[in-house]
Amino acid sequence: MIKLVPEWIERNDEFWLSLKRRNLFFIKLRFIAIVMLFTFNYLLELIVNIELSEIQHNSIGIITLFLFVYNLSLLSIRKRVKNIRGSFNPLHLSLVQILVDLTLLTLLIIMTGGIESPLYLFYIFHLIIGSLILPGGVIYTIAIAVILAMSLISYLQFIGTAPHFCVTGIYKTEMYTNPEYVITALLSFGLMTIVSVFLTNRIAHQLYLNEKKLYDALKELNNSELKKQKYIMGVVHEIKSPIAATKSIISLILDGFLGEFSSKIDQKLNRAVVRLNESLEMINNILRISRLRLLDEKTSEDVDINKLIDEILDLNKESIIKKRIKLKNISSNNFRTLKGDEVLLKLAFSNLIGNAIKYTNRNGTVSINSIYEKNSVKITICDNGIGIPQNEIKKVFDNYYRASNSNKNNDEGSGVGLSLVKEIIHQHRGSISVTSPSSISTEKNPGASFKIILPYGLKKISLENNKFLVVKGGV
Amino acid sequence: MSLVVVIDDDHDILEATELILQASNFEVITTDNPTKGYSLVKEKNPDLIILDVMMEEPDDGFFLAQKFRREGIKTPILMYTSISKTVGMEFGAGEMVPVDDFVEKPISSDELIKKVKFLIKK
């Protein structure tokens, strides 16, 4: 089979899909052409003052019938043509269609007056379509063949070798024997054909080149993202391994596998586990944020925000009781679920609620308000903890930001938390803002207030076909 | 007494696993070398294999698990992973990789014993 397109196009699924669609479109278009031919053959005489001879009627009738049968067979053939390299593919089918169409058109032109036939303008229409699909070399060859065929027909009819079938009524005098007319008509036709093919082919070629650039860029992007993801996971694995091993060893001791030990040691080992958990959480957050940024992958499910907040509060129960924090969790009655990724939203809200609890002193207040509005839910998480200094409030969502006043607090943190929260909220088409002092601030404790707005519906933005590859295997 | 072969390049993890499983009356053989681990499995025909997913090279554990399955060794395999769950790569056991279950590091003794007992009973 002749190779009609470069290899990169052959590998482009979108190209084949559009080609298949175009082939079907041509078949549909041909049915319209059949109706038009039928009208031309039998009905046009009734409307305008033209006349076809019996032989013209019959031959146009036969061509129309052939076109009909041929089009029906194309309809069934197209389904069986697969995009297999080296075999008869949809592109070959397009070429066959153009060649058969042009042959039939040539016959029609011969039967309707050669150079006098207005139908020869349809050549240009065919060649424009061909230029969009076929490579330059093929379509120029076809265009030159068409010009030569048209010239040959005109010449043979001019010298009287070939029979001339005139459509009575179109021209008052015989034009095909008028050399000035024949030459002018052929020159304009030839020029128009070449210019049309040249321009269309150039535009189509440019489009293909742009598509190739996009295709290459996407491929490169996929590769580098994949490499980056593997690299980050590899590095993080290296960092996590010793920590995980240390924690496994301490757990061994704490679980009594190595015998008894004093309560003082138990206390210190438990403290070590808390600190190790902090670093593990930090590492996990880095991994989550990388994955979120690199893969842009999220699921869309019905998420019950109220339930999610209750679950998070339940997980933090111990700290809330221990620090005697007054907790207010209020939701408006018109509660409803929203579309989103539950795991990611839970991660975001645990960070925000966890921070509120962490940075609130003993006997402080944490207040969570969920108001269900028409298109979105507004959740406000307020505390009267240490607050955020005014000059730093703009930086809180930056990567690795930790408020300068947070150091005096005993808890450690990674600083990736709020950046990740913002990322997740944005991925859900929502917004997040922060104010400090909060509405429940006290004289000593300004506290902070985070306002999150999440729309109920999650519009899908990532392109199905262009999803990044997920690293196979694991680390 | 059931025999468990543990293959991991981290000696501390090997030791911890050994201690936990021995305390639950399992006989344990450990090795930090995948090649040695492979011959140990062939030779001793254990009741369970514990494999770390990433040893010297990423996916070493997967390759080894696949090698066992290709050679018709049907011994249950428990795989140690480090970050797969965190990043949401929860593999369906037996689907992508021919293993029976996963344990995420750091190892929790309760989880490990529970999973080992379940797989050996099976």
Interface residues (C-beta under 8 A of the other chain):
Chain A: K230 M233 G234 V236 H237 K240 S241 I243 A244 A245 T246 K247 S248 I249 S251 L252 D255 F257 L258 L276 L280 I283 N284 L287 R288 S290 R291 V343 V470 V471 K472 G473 G474 V475
Chain B: D10 D12 I13 E15 A16 L19 I20 A23 V53 M54 P58 D59 F62 T81 S82 I83 S84 T86 V87 G88 M89 F91 M96 V97 K105 P106 I107 S108 S109 D110
